[in-house]
């Protein structure tokens, strides 16, 4: 057995321990560093068309971490251009100092996706239950290639539950020879707005 010393690093920064990637000699095992000098250890596996993930966040000096995550997701083909995805997971805090009542969160998600040579579209929903409260997110979006030069897009997201918010985004892209242009505009309100009120941005 080989023991490797790992140095915690910030997300997206490669260290000697290759945080965030599969570890040498341990296929499917991932060690990731996060802010606050926290480390997580995870296992990933594939069973048929289903992805299985298990992870554990080590405790931090500030009292964070010490949580276990379990998840699974799969994609089902429904036709030449249509597919469905299903997933779910569990986040379980473990007992420790300053945590007399560890929280538990369940989540489920489902989505439909369509794609052909000109149009791609998706619609989905996410459901999470934490501390007995249900949080629901509905989302959808589409991108249409009008021609080789112009692409239009739109997306919408709504959150229901302890927090309520909406976000609508419209966009367009132009590509012609060496010229490229992008125009986007969005409207946000509630929990999805930085101000909590209706906000327009472009």
Phi and psi in degrees as GROMACS dihedral restraints (atoms count N, CA, C in turn):
[ dihedral_restraints ]
;  ai    aj    ak    al  type     phi  dphi    fc
    3     4     5     6     1  -106.6    20    10
    4     5     6     7     1   130.3    20    10
    6     7     8     9     1  -105.9    20    10
    7     8     9    10     1   127.3    20    10
    9    10    11    12     1  -113.2    20    10
   10    11    12    13     1   137.3    20    10
   12    13    14    15     1   -88.0    20    10
   13    14    15    16     1   132.4    20    10
   15    16    17    18     1  -119.7    20    10
   16    17    18    19     1   139.0    20    10
   18    19    20    21     1  -104.4    20    10
   19    20    21    22     1   122.1    20    10
   21    22    23    24     1   -60.4    20    10
   22    23    24    25     1   137.3    20    10
   24    25    26    27     1  -133.0    20    10
   25    26    27    28     1   164.3    20    10
   27    28    29    30     1   -72.6    20    10
   28    29    30    31     1   157.8    20    10
   30    31    32    33     1   -58.0    20    10
   31    32    33    34     1   137.2    20    10
   33    34    35    36     1    83.3    20    10
   34    35    36    37     1     0.0    20    10
   36    37    38    39     1  -109.4    20    10
   37    38    39    40     1   121.6    20    10
   39    40    41    42     1   -79.3    20    10
   40    41    42    43     1   129.5    20    10
   42    43    44    45     1  -117.7    20    10
   43    44    45    46     1  -177.6    20    10
   45    46    47    48     1   -62.3    20    10
   46    47    48    49     1   -28.0    20    10
   48    49    50    51     1   -88.4    20    10
   49    50    51    52     1     4.0    20    10
   51    52    53    54     1    52.1    20    10
   52    53    54    55     1    52.3    20    10
   54    55    56    57     1   -60.0    20    10
   55    56    57    58     1   137.0    20    10
   57    58    59    60     1    91.7    20    10
   58    59    60    61     1    -8.7    20    10
   60    61    62    63     1  -119.8    20    10
   61    62    63    64     1   171.2    20    10
   63    64    65    66     1   -66.2    20    10
   64    65    66    67     1   139.3    20    10
   66    67    68    69     1   -86.0    20    10
   67    68    69    70     1   142.5    20    10
   69    70    71    72     1   -58.3    20    10
   70    71    72    73     1   131.8    20    10
   72    73    74    75     1    81.8    20    10
   73    74    75    76     1    -2.9    20    10
   75    76    77    78     1  -130.7    20    10
   76    77    78    79     1    73.6    20    10
   78    79    80    81     1   -56.9    20    10
   79    80    81    82     1   135.2    20    10
   81    82    83    84     1    82.0    20    10
   82    83    84    85     1    -3.8    20    10
   84    85    86    87     1  -100.5    20    10
   85    86    87    88     1   129.6    20    10
   87    88    89    90     1  -125.0    20    10
   88    89    90    91     1   138.0    20    10
   90    91    92    93     1  -120.4    20    10
   91    92    93    94     1   125.3    20    10
   93    94    95    96     1  -126.3    20    10
   94    95    96    97     1   141.0    20    10
   96    97    98    99     1   -99.4    20    10
   97    98    99   100     1   144.1    20    10
   99   100   101   102     1  -132.0    20    10
  100   101   102   103     1   169.5    20    10
  102   103   104   105     1   -56.4    20    10
  103   104   105   106     1   148.8    20    10
  105   106   107   108     1    84.4    20    10
  106   107   108   109     1    18.6    20    10
  108   109   110   111     1    58.8    20    10
  109   110   111   112     1    45.2    20    10
  111   112   113   114     1  -106.3    20    10
  112   113   114   115     1   148.7    20    10
  114   115   116   117     1  -123.4    20    10
  115   116   117   118     1   146.7    20    10
  117   118   119   120     1  -128.8    20    10
  118   119   120   121     1   143.9    20    10
  120   121   122   123     1  -118.1    20    10
  121   122   123   124     1   127.0    20    10
  123   124   125   126     1  -135.6    20    10
  124   125   126   127     1   156.2    20    10
  126   127   128   129     1  -124.3    20    10
  127   128   129   130     1   135.5    20    10
  129   130   131   132     1  -126.7    20    10
  130   131   132   133     1   139.3    20    10
  132   133   134   135     1  -146.6    20    10
  133   134   135   136     1   161.3    20    10
  135   136   137   138     1  -127.5    20    10
  136   137   138   139     1   126.4    20    10
  138   139   140   141     1  -120.7    20    10
  139   140   141   142     1   102.6    20    10
  141   142   143   144     1    64.9    20    10
  142   143   144   145     1  -121.8    20    10
  144   145   146   147     1  -100.2    20    10
  145   146   147   148     1    16.1    20    10
  147   148   149   150     1  -111.7    20    10
  148   149   150   151     1   132.7    20    10
  150   151   152   153     1   -95.4    20    10
  151   152   153   154     1   131.9    20    10
  153   154   155   156     1  -117.7    20    10
  154   155   156   157     1   135.8    20    10
  156   157   158   159     1  -137.1    20    10
  157   158   159   160     1   137.8    20    10
  159   160   161   162     1  -134.5    20    10
  160   161   162   163     1   135.0    20    10
  162   163   164   165     1  -144.8    20    10
  163   164   165   166     1   152.0    20    10
  165   166   167   168     1  -132.7    20    10
  166   167   168   169     1   126.5    20    10
  168   169   170   171     1   -94.0    20    10
  169   170   171   172     1   120.0    20    10
  171   172   173   174     1   -67.4    20    10
  172   173   174   175     1   149.6    20    10
  174   175   176   177     1   -61.7    20    10
  175   176   177   178     1   147.5    20    10
  177   178   179   180     1  -109.4    20    10
  178   179   180   181     1   165.0    20    10
  180   181   182   183     1   -64.0    20    10
  181   182   183   184     1   -26.1    20    10
  183   184   185   186     1   -85.9    20    10
  184   185   186   187     1     4.4    20    10
  186   187   188   189     1    92.6    20    10
  187   188   189   190     1     4.0    20    10
  189   190   191   192     1   -88.3    20    10
  190   191   192   193     1  -170.7    20    10
  192   193   194   195     1    67.7    20    10
  193   194   195   196     1  -149.9    20    10
  195   196   197   198     1    54.7    20    10
  196   197   198   199     1    49.6    20    10
  198   199   200   201     1  -132.3    20    10
  199   200   201   202     1   147.6    20    10
  201   202   203   204     1  -112.6    20    10
  202   203   204   205     1   139.2    20    10
  204   205   206   207     1  -123.3    20    10
  205   206   207   208     1   135.9    20    10
  207   208   209   210     1  -129.3    20    10
  208   209   210   211     1   136.7    20    10
  210   211   212   213     1  -153.7    20    10
  211   212   213   214     1   157.5    20    10
  213   214   215   216     1  -151.3    20    10
  214   215   216   217     1   144.9    20    10
  216   217   218   219     1  -151.1    20    10
  217   218   219   220     1   154.2    20    10
  219   220   221   222     1  -149.5    20    10
  220   221   222   223     1   156.3    20    10
  222   223   224   225     1  -120.6    20    10
  223   224   225   226     1   131.7    20    10
  225   226   227   228     1  -116.7    20    10
  226   227   228   229     1   119.7    20    10
  228   229   230   231     1   -73.3    20    10
  229   230   231   232     1   130.5    20    10
  231   232   233   234     1  -111.5    20    10
  232   233   234   235     1    -7.8    20    10
  234   235   236   237     1   175.3    20    10
  235   236   237   238     1  -178.2    20    10
  237   238   239   240     1   -59.2    20    10
  238   239   240   241     1   -33.3    20    10
  240   241   242   243     1  -121.2    20    10
  241   242   243   244     1     1.4    20    10
  243   244   245   246     1  -123.6    20    10
  244   245   246   247     1   137.3    20    10
  246   247   248   249     1  -144.5    20    10
  247   248   249   250     1   159.5    20    10
  249   250   251   252     1  -125.9    20    10
  250   251   252   253     1   145.7    20    10
  252   253   254   255     1  -126.0    20    10
  253   254   255   256     1   141.6    20    10
  255   256   257   258     1  -131.6    20    10
  256   257   258   259     1   143.6    20    10
  258   259   260   261     1  -157.6    20    10
  259   260   261   262     1   164.1    20    10
  261   262   263   264     1  -163.8    20    10
  262   263   264   265     1   163.3    20    10
  264   265   266   267     1  -164.1    20    10
  265   266   267   268     1   170.7    20    10
  267   268   269   270     1  -138.0    20    10
  268   269   270   271     1   130.4    20    10
  270   271   272   273     1  -114.6    20    10
  271   272   273   274     1   119.0    20    10
  273   274   275   276     1  -122.7    20    10
  274   275   276   277     1   116.7    20    10
  276   277   278   279     1   -75.3    20    10
  277   278   279   280     1   143.5    20    10
  279   280   281   282     1  -102.4    20    10
  280   281   282   283     1   148.5    20    10
  282   283   284   285     1   -59.6    20    10
  283   284   285   286     1   147.1    20    10
  285   286   287   288     1  -173.7    20    10
  286   287   288   289     1  -176.5    20    10
  288   289   290   291     1   -62.4    20    10
  289   290   291   292     1   130.5    20    10
  291   292   293   294     1    75.9    20    10
  292   293   294   295     1    10.5    20    10
  294   295   296   297     1  -135.2    20    10
  295   296   297   298     1    70.7    20    10
  297   298   299   300     1   -71.0    20    10
  298   299   300   301     1   -24.4    20    10
  300   301   302   303     1  -128.5    20    10
  301   302   303   304     1    81.3    20    10
  303   304   305   306     1   -59.8    20    10
  304   305   306   307     1   137.9    20    10
  306   307   308   309     1   -85.1    20    10
  307   308   309   310     1   155.2    20    10
  309   310   311   312     1  -135.3    20    10
  310   311   312   313     1   134.5    20    10
  312   313   314   315     1  -131.2    20    10
  313   314   315   316     1   128.8    20    10
  315   316   317   318     1  -106.3    20    10
  316   317   318   319     1   146.8    20    10
  318   319   320   321     1  -144.8    20    10
  319   320   321   322     1   145.0    20    10
  321   322   323   324     1  -132.9    20    10
  322   323   324   325     1   145.9    20    10
  324   325   326   327     1  -145.6    20    10
  325   326   327   328     1   150.4    20    10
  327   328   329   330     1  -147.2    20    10
  328   329   330   331     1   145.5    20    10
  330   331   332   333     1  -151.6    20    10
  331   332   333   334     1   151.1    20    10
  333   334   335   336     1  -115.3    20    10
  334   335   336   337     1   139.0    20    10
  336   337   338   339     1  -131.6    20    10
  337   338   339   340     1   136.2    20    10
  339   340   341   342     1  -125.7    20    10
  340   341   342   343     1   138.8    20    10
  342   343   344   345     1  -152.8    20    10
  343   344   345   346     1   130.8    20    10
  345   346   347   348     1  -133.9    20    10
  346   347   348   349     1  -163.0    20    10
  348   349   350   351     1   -69.3    20    10
  349   350   351   352     1   -21.9    20    10
  351   352   353   354     1  -118.4    20    10
  352   353   354   355     1   -28.5    20    10
  354   355   356   357     1  -123.5    20    10
  355   356   357   358     1   134.7    20    10
  357   358   359   360     1  -129.8    20    10
  358   359   360   361     1   135.3    20    10
  360   361   362   363     1  -148.4    20    10
  361   362   363   364     1   152.1    20    10
  363   364   365   366     1  -149.4    20    10
  364   365   366   367     1   152.1    20    10
  366   367   368   369     1  -145.3    20    10
  367   368   369   370     1   137.6    20    10
  369   370   371   372     1  -156.6    20    10
  370   371   372   373     1   173.7    20    10
  372   373   374   375     1  -143.9    20    10
  373   374   375   376     1   148.0    20    10
  375   376   377   378     1  -128.5    20    10
  376   377   378   379     1   135.1    20    10
  378   379   380   381     1  -126.2    20    10
  379   380   381   382     1   131.5    20    10
  381   382   383   384     1  -136.5    20    10
  382   383   384   385     1   139.9    20    10
  384   385   386   387     1  -122.6    20    10
  385   386   387   388     1   120.1    20    10
  387   388   389   390     1  -137.5    20    10
  388   389   390   391     1   129.1    20    10
  390   391   392   393     1    53.5    20    10
  391   392   393   394     1    37.4    20    10
  393   394   395   396     1    78.0    20    10
  394   395   396   397     1     4.0    20    10
  396   397   398   399     1  -108.4    20    10
  397   398   399   400     1   134.9    20    10
  399   400   401   402     1   -94.8    20    10
  400   401   402   403     1   129.3    20    10
  402   403   404   405     1  -117.8    20    10
  403   404   405   406     1   129.3    20    10
  405   406   407   408     1  -123.5    20    10
  406   407   408   409     1   135.1    20    10
  408   409   410   411     1  -126.4    20    10
  409   410   411   412     1   126.4    20    10
  411   412   413   414     1  -110.2    20    10
  412   413   414   415     1   135.8    20    10
  414   415   416   417     1  -144.7    20    10
  415   416   417   418     1   153.2    20    10
  417   418   419   420     1  -163.1    20    10
  418   419   420   421     1   157.5    20    10
  420   421   422   423     1  -167.7    20    10
  421   422   423   424     1   161.9    20    10
  423   424   425   426     1  -153.9    20    10
  424   425   426   427     1   149.7    20    10
  426   427   428   429     1  -134.3    20    10
  427   428   429   430     1   130.6    20    10
  429   430   431   432     1  -123.7    20    10
  430   431   432   433     1   125.5    20    10
  432   433   434   435     1   -88.0    20    10
  433   434   435   436     1   102.2    20    10
  435   436   437   438     1   -63.9    20    10
  436   437   438   439     1   -42.0    20    10
  438   439   440   441     1  -157.2    20    10
  439   440   441   442     1  -165.3    20    10
  441   442   443   444     1   -69.5    20    10
  442   443   444   445     1   -11.5    20    10
  444   445   446   447     1  -112.4    20    10
  445   446   447   448     1   -26.9    20    10
  447   448   449   450     1  -120.0    20    10
  448   449   450   451     1   131.0    20    10
  450   451   452   453     1  -129.1    20    10
  451   452   453   454     1   132.1    20    10
  453   454   455   456     1  -113.3    20    10
  454   455   456   457     1   146.1    20    10
  456   457   458   459     1  -143.5    20    10
  457   458   459   460     1   154.7    20    10
  459   460   461   462     1  -151.6    20    10
  460   461   462   463     1   144.4    20    10
  462   463   464   465     1  -148.1    20    10
  463   464   465   466     1   151.7    20    10
  465   466   467   468     1  -142.4    20    10
  466   467   468   469     1   146.1    20    10
  468   469   470   471     1  -145.6    20    10
  469   470   471   472     1   134.3    20    10
  471   472   473   474     1  -132.2    20    10
  472   473   474   475     1   138.0    20    10
  474   475   476   477     1  -116.5    20    10
  475   476   477   478     1   134.6    20    10
  477   478   479   480     1  -128.7    20    10
  478   479   480   481     1   149.9    20    10
  480   481   482   483     1   130.3    20    10
  481   482   483   484     1  -139.2    20    10
  483   484   485   486     1   -58.3    20    10
  484   485   486   487     1   -30.5    20    10
  486   487   488   489     1  -120.5    20    10
  487   488   489   490     1   147.9    20    10
  489   490   491   492     1  -128.5    20    10
  490   491   492   493     1   128.1    20    10
  492   493   494   495     1  -162.1    20    10
  493   494   495   496     1   163.2    20    10
  495   496   497   498     1  -140.5    20    10
  496   497   498   499     1   151.1    20    10
  498   499   500   501     1  -143.6    20    10
  499   500   501   502     1   130.3    20    10
  501   502   503   504     1  -126.1    20    10
  502   503   504   505     1   128.8    20    10
  504   505   506   507     1  -129.2    20    10
  505   506   507   508     1   131.8    20    10
  507   508   509   510     1  -121.3    20    10
  508   509   510   511     1   145.0    20    10
  510   511   512   513     1  -153.9    20    10
  511   512   513   514     1   162.2    20    10
  513   514   515   516     1  -149.8    20    10
  514   515   516   517     1   145.0    20    10
  516   517   518   519     1  -130.5    20    10
  517   518   519   520     1   139.7    20    10
  519   520   521   522     1  -124.3    20    10
  520   521   522   523     1   127.6    20    10
  522   523   524   525     1  -129.2    20    10
  523   524   525   526     1   117.8    20    10
  525   526   527   528     1  -144.3    20    10
  526   527   528   529     1   112.2    20    10
  528   529   530   531     1    54.4    20    10
  529   530   531   532     1  -124.4    20    10
  531   532   533   534     1   -87.1    20    10
  532   533   534   535     1    -0.2    20    10
  534   535   536   537     1   -95.5    20    10
  535   536   537   538     1   137.8    20    10
  537   538   539   540     1  -138.1    20    10
  538   539   540   541     1   138.0    20    10
  540   541   542   543     1  -138.9    20    10
  541   542   543   544     1   146.3    20    10
  543   544   545   546     1  -136.9    20    10
  544   545   546   547     1   130.1    20    10
  546   547   548   549     1  -128.7    20    10
  547   548   549   550     1   126.0    20    10
  549   550   551   552     1  -135.2    20    10
  550   551   552   553     1   151.6    20    10
  552   553   554   555     1  -146.3    20    10
  553   554   555   556     1   145.7    20    10
  555   556   557   558     1  -143.8    20    10
  556   557   558   559     1   154.0    20    10
  558   559   560   561     1  -126.2    20    10
  559   560   561   562     1   128.6    20    10
  561   562   563   564     1  -130.9    20    10
  562   563   564   565     1   147.0    20    10
  564   565   566   567     1  -153.2    20    10
  565   566   567   568     1   162.4    20    10
  567   568   569   570     1    67.8    20    10
  568   569   570   571     1  -140.0    20    10
  570   571   572   573     1   -66.7    20    10
  571   572   573   574     1   -16.5    20    10
  573   574   575   576     1   -95.9    20    10
  574   575   576   577     1     5.6    20    10
  576   577   578   579     1  -108.4    20    10
  577   578   579   580     1   140.8    20    10
  579   580   581   582     1   -66.8    20    10
  580   581   582   583     1   -23.2    20    10
  582   583   584   585     1   -99.9    20    10
  583   584   585   586     1   -14.7    20    10
  585   586   587   588     1    86.4    20    10
  586   587   588   589     1   -11.4    20    10
  588   589   590   591     1  -110.5    20    10
  589   590   591   592     1   175.4    20    10
  591   592   593   594     1   -62.6    20    10
  592   593   594   595     1   128.0    20    10
  594   595   596   597     1  -132.5    20    10
  595   596   597   598     1   128.8    20    10
  597   598   599   600     1  -103.0    20    10
  598   599   600   601     1   137.7    20    10
  600   601   602   603     1  -145.2    20    10
  601   602   603   604     1   155.6    20    10
